Amino acid sequence: MVDDNVILIKNARILDPASGKDETGSVLVKNGVIEKIGKSVSSKVAEEIDAQNLWLFPGLVDMHVHLRQPGQDSKETFATGTRAAAAGGVTRVVTMANTIPVLDNKTGIEFVVERSKSEGCVHVHPVGSVSKGLEGKEISDIGEIVLAGAVALSDDGKGVMDAQLFRRAMEYSTIFDVPIISHCEDHNLSQGGAMNEGQTSTFIGLPGIPAEAETVMVSRDILLAKCTGARLHIAHVSCGESVDLIRTYKKRGVKVTAETAMHYLLLTDKAVEGYNTNAKMNPPLRTEEDRQALLEGLRDGTIDAIASDHAPHTRGEKSQEFDLAPFGIVGLETTLPLMMSYLPQQGLNPLDLIRQMTVAPCEILKLPAGKLEPGMIADLTLWNPTGESQIDPNLFFSKGHSTPFSGWKVTGRVEATIVAGRVVYAPSYSPAASLAAARPS
């Protein structure tokens, strides 16, 4: 008799960046928890998954996502966004505070925690805002929102222009030991811009956003972190100069970490040519020199994590002329296949790449995940490294379809995503998989 609470995944290539493990073996899951890992694990009561020729690694953690609830259900919901996450091998998402209303109080944080449990199929961790209403005028009640379940603080979508307010927020954050995630944008420099300021923007006649709009704020926020001792995380790094600053101050002992996204690693501002709104995001795509600097930052550890910055909009919004279309693209379903298809040839091995979407975000946010070891919650991704396909946004689970990677060829696919011991996504492997029924515990 097969026990519904026991799964044996056998013959997998086990990749665990936390321990450095890269070996063939089996993993036994019982009651949502990893019970055993080894070369010869067996169980008479388990549902067996033969993972021959497949890779098994910790479920990915996407630390920068916009699920849009509450208030913007036409763009995304907990149901659609978490299904998209599962399809991308992601078992935990960290959702930003720029919702309607803003997540600047206990009620908003509790809404995300509870509603995502009932409607979502992966773990959802909310971020609370630094300032009330994202207005940059008054600090949110940081203690209240952290105790309600916020794992970090951020006004993502807006740069906090008031340095004194940001310093005070950093000081409060040290009391509760949560990181501040900084959207580094000086709005006085970026105002009115639609893409990177440079040769391409001049050629096609679009107003530009200079790299200094990011780097000026990266410098300021790192210096404030040095002053306060706060844990600072720089979101969606796009500029080479930002990488240099982060590298320098990391070496000096400042508590600064950073993330970037696949679009900054694979594209430049030339993707905007033809007024392609699917290549419009904030910060904007930069130059080839910046792209190479970001890759080097990943290779040497200056940049800690890769995130999607999944920011869905409706088709109608993104179909407007370039100046009017909103910033933001989707990425939950494309980050892993793009990462595995294109970054190894840039000198980044699979174990390091998996680390940047498991161990790193969990260490930054202090989440109980990202490792394959007995006693850990069984959040797992089963990856098939073979087979070529094309990215097709019409097949996305997300309500958003805006991606500059439409039509790109990728090698490999997610074979199964397991959350707390339950299969929540398995397109062809397991007929028992049901996204509608599966819920995280």
KOLMI-873430 format. One line per field, with one value per residue (C-alpha): residue number from 0; residue in three letters; chain; x, y, z. Coordinates in steps of 0.02 Angstrom, whole numbers, plus 50000, padded with zeros to 5 digits. Layout:
REM KOLMI-873430
i	c(NUM,...);
aa	c(ALA,...);
ch	c(A,...);
u	c(X,...);
v	c(Y,...);
w	c(Z,...);
***
This chain:
REM KOLMI-873430
i	c(0,1,2,3,4,5,6,7,8,9,10,11,12,13,14,15,16,17,18,19,20,21,22,23,24,25,26,27,28,29,30,31,32,33,34,35,36,37,38,39,40,41,42,43,44,45,46,47,48,49,50,51,52,53,54,55,56,57,58,59,60,61,62,63,64,65,66,67,68,69,70,71,72,73,74,75,76,77,78,79,80,81,82,83,84,85,86,87,88,89,90,91,92,93,94,95,96,97,98,99,100,101,102,103,104,105,106,107,108,109,110,111,112,113,114,115,116,117,118,119,120,121,122,123,124,125,126,127,128,129,130,131,132,133,134,135,136,137,138,139,140,141,142,143,144,145,146,147,148,149,150,151,152,153,154,155,156,157,158,159,160,161,162,163,164,165,166,167,168,169,170,171,172,173,174,175,176,177,178,179,180,181,182,183,184,185,186,187,188,189,190,191,192,193,194,195,196,197,198,199,200,201,202,203,204,205,206,207,208,209,210,211,212,213,214,215,216,217,218,219,220,221,222,223,224,225,226,227,228,229,230,231,232,233,234,235,236,237,238,239,240,241,242,243,244,245,246,247,248,249,250,251,252,253,254,255,256,257,258,259,260,261,262,263,264,265,266,267,268,269,270,271,272,273,274,275,276,277,278,279,280,281,282,283,284,285,286,287,288,289,290,291,292,293,294,295,296,297,298,299,300,301,302,303,304,305,306,307,308,309,310,311,312,313,314,315,316,317,318,319,320,321,322,323,324,325,326,327,328,329,330,331,332,333,334,335,336,337,338,339,340,341,342,343,344,345,346,347,348,349,350,351,352,353,354,355,356,357,358,359,360,361,362,363,364,365,366,367,368,369,370,371,372,373,374,375,376,377,378,379,380,381,382,383,384,385,386,387,388,389,390,391,392,393,394,395,396,397,398,399,400,401,402,403,404,405,406,407,408,409,410,411,412,413,414,415,416,417,418,419,420,421,422,423,424,425,426,427,428,429,430,431,432,433,434,435,436,437,438,439,440);
aa	c(MET,VAL,ASP,ASP,ASN,VAL,ILE,LEU,ILE,LYS,ASN,ALA,ARG,ILE,LEU,ASP,PRO,ALA,SER,GLY,LYS,ASP,GLU,THR,GLY,SER,VAL,LEU,VAL,LYS,ASN,GLY,VAL,ILE,GLU,LYS,ILE,GLY,LYS,SER,VAL,SER,SER,LYS,VAL,ALA,GLU,GLU,ILE,ASP,ALA,GLN,ASN,LEU,TRP,LEU,PHE,PRO,GLY,LEU,VAL,ASP,MET,HIS,VAL,HIS,LEU,ARG,GLN,PRO,GLY,GLN,ASP,SER,LYS,GLU,THR,PHE,ALA,THR,GLY,THR,ARG,ALA,ALA,ALA,ALA,GLY,GLY,VAL,THR,ARG,VAL,VAL,THR,MET,ALA,ASN,THR,ILE,PRO,VAL,LEU,ASP,ASN,LYS,THR,GLY,ILE,GLU,PHE,VAL,VAL,GLU,ARG,SER,LYS,SER,GLU,GLY,CYS,VAL,HIS,VAL,HIS,PRO,VAL,GLY,SER,VAL,SER,LYS,GLY,LEU,GLU,GLY,LYS,GLU,ILE,SER,ASP,ILE,GLY,GLU,ILE,VAL,LEU,ALA,GLY,ALA,VAL,ALA,LEU,SER,ASP,ASP,GLY,LYS,GLY,VAL,MET,ASP,ALA,GLN,LEU,PHE,ARG,ARG,ALA,MET,GLU,TYR,SER,THR,ILE,PHE,ASP,VAL,PRO,ILE,ILE,SER,HIS,CYS,GLU,ASP,HIS,ASN,LEU,SER,GLN,GLY,GLY,ALA,MET,ASN,GLU,GLY,GLN,THR,SER,THR,PHE,ILE,GLY,LEU,PRO,GLY,ILE,PRO,ALA,GLU,ALA,GLU,THR,VAL,MET,VAL,SER,ARG,ASP,ILE,LEU,LEU,ALA,LYS,CYS,THR,GLY,ALA,ARG,LEU,HIS,ILE,ALA,HIS,VAL,SER,CYS,GLY,GLU,SER,VAL,ASP,LEU,ILE,ARG,THR,TYR,LYS,LYS,ARG,GLY,VAL,LYS,VAL,THR,ALA,GLU,THR,ALA,MET,HIS,TYR,LEU,LEU,LEU,THR,ASP,LYS,ALA,VAL,GLU,GLY,TYR,ASN,THR,ASN,ALA,LYS,MET,ASN,PRO,PRO,LEU,ARG,THR,GLU,GLU,ASP,ARG,GLN,ALA,LEU,LEU,GLU,GLY,LEU,ARG,ASP,GLY,THR,ILE,ASP,ALA,ILE,ALA,SER,ASP,HIS,ALA,PRO,HIS,THR,ARG,GLY,GLU,LYS,SER,GLN,GLU,PHE,ASP,LEU,ALA,PRO,PHE,GLY,ILE,VAL,GLY,LEU,GLU,THR,THR,LEU,PRO,LEU,MET,MET,SER,TYR,LEU,PRO,GLN,GLN,GLY,LEU,ASN,PRO,LEU,ASP,LEU,ILE,ARG,GLN,MET,THR,VAL,ALA,PRO,CYS,GLU,ILE,LEU,LYS,LEU,PRO,ALA,GLY,LYS,LEU,GLU,PRO,GLY,MET,ILE,ALA,ASP,LEU,THR,LEU,TRP,ASN,PRO,THR,GLY,GLU,SER,GLN,ILE,ASP,PRO,ASN,LEU,PHE,PHE,SER,LYS,GLY,HIS,SER,THR,PRO,PHE,SER,GLY,TRP,LYS,VAL,THR,GLY,ARG,VAL,GLU,ALA,THR,ILE,VAL,ALA,GLY,ARG,VAL,VAL,TYR,ALA,PRO,SER,TYR,SER,PRO,ALA,ALA,SER,LEU,ALA,ALA,ALA,ARG,PRO,SER);
ch	c(A,A,A,A,A,A,A,A,A,A,A,A,A,A,A,A,A,A,A,A,A,A,A,A,A,A,A,A,A,A,A,A,A,A,A,A,A,A,A,A,A,A,A,A,A,A,A,A,A,A,A,A,A,A,A,A,A,A,A,A,A,A,A,A,A,A,A,A,A,A,A,A,A,A,A,A,A,A,A,A,A,A,A,A,A,A,A,A,A,A,A,A,A,A,A,A,A,A,A,A,A,A,A,A,A,A,A,A,A,A,A,A,A,A,A,A,A,A,A,A,A,A,A,A,A,A,A,A,A,A,A,A,A,A,A,A,A,A,A,A,A,A,A,A,A,A,A,A,A,A,A,A,A,A,A,A,A,A,A,A,A,A,A,A,A,A,A,A,A,A,A,A,A,A,A,A,A,A,A,A,A,A,A,A,A,A,A,A,A,A,A,A,A,A,A,A,A,A,A,A,A,A,A,A,A,A,A,A,A,A,A,A,A,A,A,A,A,A,A,A,A,A,A,A,A,A,A,A,A,A,A,A,A,A,A,A,A,A,A,A,A,A,A,A,A,A,A,A,A,A,A,A,A,A,A,A,A,A,A,A,A,A,A,A,A,A,A,A,A,A,A,A,A,A,A,A,A,A,A,A,A,A,A,A,A,A,A,A,A,A,A,A,A,A,A,A,A,A,A,A,A,A,A,A,A,A,A,A,A,A,A,A,A,A,A,A,A,A,A,A,A,A,A,A,A,A,A,A,A,A,A,A,A,A,A,A,A,A,A,A,A,A,A,A,A,A,A,A,A,A,A,A,A,A,A,A,A,A,A,A,A,A,A,A,A,A,A,A,A,A,A,A,A,A,A,A,A,A,A,A,A,A,A,A,A,A,A,A,A,A,A,A,A,A,A,A,A,A,A,A,A,A,A,A,A,A,A,A,A,A,A,A,A,A,A,A,A,A,A,A,A,A,A,A,A,A,A,A,A,A,A,A,A,A,A,A,A,A,A,A,A);
u	c(50000,50065,50060,50004,50121,50278,50373,50534,50630,50763,50908,50919,51073,51064,51130,51141,51242,51233,51339,51423,51343,51333,51299,51173,51055,50881,50777,50639,50503,50381,50243,50313,50489,50649,50679,50828,50954,51077,51134,51025,50866,50710,50533,50390,50254,50313,50251,50406,50471,50608,50717,50841,50935,50850,50924,50852,50890,50811,50656,50704,50673,50629,50664,50590,50413,50259,50102,49995,49869,49787,49712,49778,49696,49683,49874,49906,49833,49902,49827,49900,50065,50104,50058,50180,50310,50281,50296,50465,50529,50504,50437,50449,50414,50446,50313,50341,50242,50186,50009,49844,49836,50021,50081,50126,50030,49989,49823,49901,50040,49916,49806,49950,50002,49828,49757,49911,49897,49717,49736,49919,50018,50192,50253,50229,50330,50275,50387,50326,50353,50486,50371,50183,50097,50269,50265,50436,50370,50337,50413,50295,50264,50411,50389,50206,50233,50384,50290,50145,50259,50357,50529,50604,50566,50562,50480,50520,50453,50511,50676,50668,50730,50735,50904,50861,50702,50797,50931,50799,50716,50884,50909,50738,50774,50924,50810,50709,50854,50772,50854,50806,50786,50832,50759,50905,50834,50861,50698,50773,50890,50769,50615,50534,50652,50591,50750,50937,51018,51147,51179,51023,50905,50978,50962,50778,50728,50670,50706,50844,50876,51061,51156,51191,51008,51051,51232,51209,51080,51181,51324,51212,51125,51286,51358,51200,51215,51395,51337,51192,51253,51094,51079,51058,51006,51019,50878,50887,51066,51087,51249,51432,51472,51347,51439,51603,51529,51454,51616,51719,51609,51583,51771,51764,51639,51479,51326,51273,51204,51136,51031,51011,50888,50903,50857,51007,51121,51063,51003,51060,50965,50970,50823,50716,50745,50580,50500,50478,50380,50420,50596,50539,50579,50647,50793,50811,50920,51095,51248,51353,51488,51363,51304,51480,51510,51354,51413,51582,51492,51402,51561,51660,51516,51487,51309,51233,51068,50969,50785,50652,50581,50419,50309,50155,50041,49890,49911,49821,49941,50096,50020,50025,50158,50326,50321,50151,50176,50217,50386,50393,50403,50366,50499,50439,50422,50575,50714,50766,50766,50859,50982,51021,51027,51136,51237,51347,51432,51473,51578,51441,51417,51246,51285,51333,51177,51065,51152,51103,50920,50919,51053,51085,50907,50873,51027,50983,50802,50829,50706,50699,50738,50869,50954,50937,50959,50853,50729,50710,50541,50530,50529,50608,50633,50655,50742,50760,50920,50882,50762,50747,50593,50545,50479,50297,50209,50040,50074,50114,50013,50042,49915,50062,50134,50261,50433,50578,50624,50475,50537,50706,50765,50798,50866,50785,50622,50546,50489,50410,50396,50363,50308,50308,50305,50163,50180,50112,50176,50218,50169,50195,50271,50135,49948,49917,49984,49847,49887,49709,49714,49893,49924,50078,50060);
v	c(50000,50173,50307,50475,50564,50472,50501,50419,50509,50389,50388,50579,50685,50774,50952,51037,51199,51218,51061,51057,50888,50833,50647,50518,50458,50456,50567,50503,50627,50593,50707,50854,50838,50764,50604,50523,50562,50436,50319,50173,50237,50127,50126,50001,50131,50272,50336,50317,50442,50373,50524,50437,50571,50710,50838,50862,51021,51131,51223,51393,51551,51704,51851,51987,51962,52069,51964,52121,52071,52161,52286,52239,52071,52107,52095,51945,51850,51733,51589,51635,51702,51551,51433,51527,51508,51320,51304,51390,51274,51408,51350,51516,51692,51855,51980,52167,52299,52412,52345,52441,52476,52472,52338,52464,52392,52232,52206,52209,52088,51968,51976,51918,51781,51709,51734,51662,51506,51477,51524,51492,51334,51390,51480,51669,51789,51972,52125,52275,52453,52569,52720,52737,52733,52727,52916,52932,53049,52942,52776,52628,52540,52424,52322,52288,52230,52121,52035,52007,51911,52031,51961,52126,52310,52398,52539,52443,52533,52697,52760,52835,53010,53070,53011,53051,52947,52803,52812,52804,52656,52569,52599,52524,52375,52328,52309,52175,52105,52117,52180,52338,52305,52463,52516,52627,52767,52954,53018,53189,53104,52976,53087,53075,52939,52784,52684,52688,52854,52822,52794,52688,52811,52952,52852,52805,52969,52910,53004,52920,52867,52889,52753,52883,52876,52705,52724,52886,52798,52638,52743,52838,52684,52586,52732,52738,52551,52578,52713,52616,52436,52388,52243,52322,52226,52312,52258,52230,52293,52349,52451,52405,52551,52484,52317,52408,52501,52345,52248,52386,52404,52218,52205,52341,52241,52336,52223,52240,52106,52120,52037,52054,51980,51876,52020,52122,51971,51925,52087,52265,52424,52374,52260,52418,52452,52449,52525,52354,52382,52204,52268,52414,52391,52493,52503,52494,52379,52451,52430,52279,52343,52344,52170,52101,52185,52102,51932,51961,52014,51847,51751,51832,51834,52022,51991,51863,51816,51804,51854,51875,52046,51973,52126,52082,52206,52183,52162,52327,52423,52353,52381,52570,52676,52659,52820,52775,52588,52541,52476,52290,52116,51940,51814,51679,51549,51596,51628,51447,51388,51544,51529,51346,51375,51530,51562,51405,51465,51626,51531,51497,51313,51241,51219,51403,51457,51354,51430,51604,51555,51447,51468,51653,51721,51610,51676,51857,51839,51705,51584,51401,51329,51313,51152,50966,50882,50775,50879,51016,51055,50957,51100,51021,51052,50910,50972,50885,50956,50890,50938,51102,51214,51394,51519,51550,51680,51614,51460,51555,51525,51707,51836,51936,51895,52033,51956,52007,51822,51765,51642,51613,51433,51352,51182,51087,51103,51084,50905,50925,51052,50989,51104,51036,50860,50887,50886,51055,51051,50905,50937,50760,50659,50632,50622,50649,50826,50954,51138,51176,51062,51077,51203,51236,51186);
w	c(50000,49951,50085,50012,50133,50076,49914,49861,49724,49662,49539,49533,49511,49679,49677,49846,49844,50033,50057,49887,49853,49670,49664,49608,49743,49817,49931,50045,50092,50232,50296,50199,50268,50198,50298,50213,50076,50010,49872,49928,50010,50001,50065,50042,50074,49961,49795,49688,49563,49453,49419,49305,49203,49302,49423,49597,49693,49827,49771,49702,49804,49702,49817,49705,49641,49619,49645,49632,49766,49847,49726,49554,49520,49333,49325,49439,49586,49717,49618,49448,49514,49622,49480,49371,49509,49520,49331,49347,49483,49618,49785,49879,49820,49909,49858,49862,49956,49812,49808,49824,49969,50009,50130,50264,50412,50505,50416,50243,50290,50371,50216,50106,50227,50248,50072,49988,50095,50042,49858,49815,49784,49842,49998,49992,50101,50106,50112,50209,50151,50222,50215,50234,50065,49980,49996,50076,50210,50364,50418,50422,50587,50561,50720,50683,50505,50547,50688,50567,50449,50338,50297,50238,50211,50043,49947,49788,49637,49711,49776,49952,49917,50098,50162,50343,50336,50255,50389,50527,50442,50436,50621,50659,50547,50655,50806,50716,50615,50445,50286,50195,50009,49916,49749,49703,49597,49611,49538,49505,49381,49309,49294,49124,49063,48972,48939,48968,48923,48789,48606,48578,48662,48558,48398,48422,48506,48677,48839,48939,49118,49159,49251,49385,49436,49507,49559,49658,49767,49781,49850,49970,50037,50062,50162,50268,50297,50352,50471,50547,50539,50448,50328,50156,50001,49832,49716,49527,49500,49319,49311,49312,49426,49552,49551,49584,49732,49809,49786,49868,50022,50045,50063,50195,50297,50259,50271,50090,49974,49799,49665,49479,49353,49196,49080,49139,49116,48940,48858,48825,48784,48601,48641,48647,48462,48370,48525,48605,48765,48818,48847,48956,49139,49284,49304,49115,49013,49004,48892,48845,48963,49106,49060,49066,49234,49305,49245,49326,49485,49488,49455,49596,49721,49725,49668,49786,49706,49545,49553,49420,49466,49400,49369,49266,49178,49066,48879,48853,48964,48880,48706,48725,48642,48727,48830,48904,48932,49113,49167,49204,49127,49188,49236,49355,49217,49116,49243,49274,49091,49035,49179,49141,48953,48940,49098,49106,48947,49042,49168,49297,49340,49383,49568,49584,49488,49600,49751,49690,49692,49848,49980,49947,49961,50112,50201,50159,50216,50349,50271,50328,50156,50021,50081,50051,50219,50336,50437,50306,50229,50067,49942,49788,49603,49479,49321,49153,49076,48901,48764,48672,48669,48637,48764,48723,48831,48773,48878,49039,49197,49241,49187,49123,48952,48928,48902,48791,48781,48678,48548,48633,48627,48794,48841,48984,49080,49252,49270,49441,49581,49757,49898,50076,50007,49884,49696,49638,49460,49346,49164,49101,49241,49369,49329,49515,49509,49530,49538,49588,49740,49799,49936,50042,50224);
***
